[in-house]
Amino acid sequence: MQNFINKLQSSLKEGSFVKLTLSKPSAISRQQSADLNNVYVKPIILKNEKMYSFTYRYERRDETKNYDAEQTLEMITELLSGIFLNASLFTLTEDVTLLVSKKGKTTVMCKAVKEQREQNVQHDKVKNRLINTDNPWWFKLGLTTREGKVTADMQHKFKQICKYVEIVDGIMKNVKFDGKIRIADMGAGKGYLTFALYEYLTQRCKYDIMMEGVEIRSDLVVKINEIIKESNLKDFRFVESSIEAFDCQQTTDSGQRFRVQSSEFKVQSQLDVLIALHACNTATDDAIIKGIESNAKLIICAPCCHKQIRQEMEKSKIVDPITRYGIFMERQAVMITDAIRALIMEYFGYKTQVMEFIEMEHTPKNVLLVGRKSDAPVDKEAILKQIEDLKKQYGIERHYLEKVLG
Ligand SMILES: C[S@@+](CC[C@H](N)C(=O)[O-])C[C@H]1O[C@@H](n2cnc3c(N)ncnc32)[C@H](O)[C@@H]1O
């Protein structure tokens, strides 16, 4: 152990420290602080001084603390006195691994570094983040402290926000928009993801957009509209409405009407991007219907619960080798619900994609269903047959979204 600590001390003194990871919490540590899994240490520059940033990774959140070299040595010595059993130290010249067995036997392994290695000493604040948490709305929404630091409780949501913006950015870059882009986020809830996209598209990408959050809960709508007003954000509002009743043909802040586009539907309105994230059960379908009827260029949804199809499957009493197991029945219902959604979107000319939203460890509702409107011809008969076959196989009378097929 002392050998490892000495190596750490020299690397801090000589300035050759690159990073350090502590892993494998001991049984004692599990009892005391059950959910601390790892600690990651990296050098940073803070107010022109070299410091060391500690990221404490708990089961569902991260905590960051900064220490100077002396404190770093003390902290790591303490964490290796019974809390963590493994440590990996990376320096400019060697990699040092410490392994402590359950019986307390210590092994240190050293490996010389052959390649040229660099130190990354950027501070988190100057990292090229997609979202600027210094913006005042993040504090008002409850994501950060007044100083713009994401609170411990909201680390998990913040990760989701960043991942979401990254994915949507990638998707939108491949779609051609002309003029103001009208975006509706249906079932917008507390608005974290709606604000994130608004901020990213207006501040970073300089898109001209009109963003509307559609939410049925009036308390949330009032609160969010206050934040929007206080933050002086243009062409952004929350509308109190059910998704079903939402009128896609609305006016901008400046009173200008959106252009009217005819489609194969009677609804004459234009929406460029339809978003529905975790809107419960068939609310996702209602949102997709709005997107299809409005001829939206993009439909992006993260489906939530899938009760409607599950109930149909249970009612049918068809037992197959997969769905006879409750947990598989649940999963199969999720996949069938979303597969039929994707097929119906294809029917209406959307090229669909199903992708992972965020890692499964954060939420099991981690699928993103994306449809891009395309002019390519569609074999509607073949799609209808696929839908029928799927329904027949699982005894489904009707998928809620079939409403849109008439
Ligand atoms: C689970 S939250 C998701 C919030 C946000 N989209 C997100 O992913 O963080 C679902 C929100 O949708 C709203 N909602 C559910 N059904 C709705 C409907 N039919 N019309 C409008 N809003 C609805 C709920 O009130 C709730 O705020």
The ligand as an ORCA input file, in Angstrom:
! r2SCAN-3c Opt
* xyz 0 1
  C     -43.675     11.585    -17.559
  S     -43.961     13.274    -17.872
  C     -42.763     13.599    -19.084
  C     -42.287     15.017    -19.087
  C     -41.220     15.340    -20.129
  N     -41.681     15.180    -21.473
  C     -39.970     14.496    -19.898
  O     -39.769     13.517    -20.631
  O     -39.206     14.817    -18.984
  C     -45.455     13.204    -18.816
  C     -46.180     14.550    -18.840
  O     -47.189     14.447    -19.841
  C     -48.380     15.044    -19.355
  N     -49.487     14.379    -20.061
  C     -49.869     13.089    -19.971
  N     -50.901     12.844    -20.790
  C     -51.164     14.007    -21.425
  C     -52.128     14.383    -22.408
  N     -52.980     13.503    -22.905
  N     -52.112     15.659    -22.843
  C     -51.221     16.556    -22.358
  N     -50.281     16.258    -21.423
  C     -50.267     14.990    -20.964
  C     -48.352     14.773    -17.863
  O     -49.127     15.725    -17.145
  C     -46.869     14.880    -17.549
  O     -46.512     16.180    -17.148
*
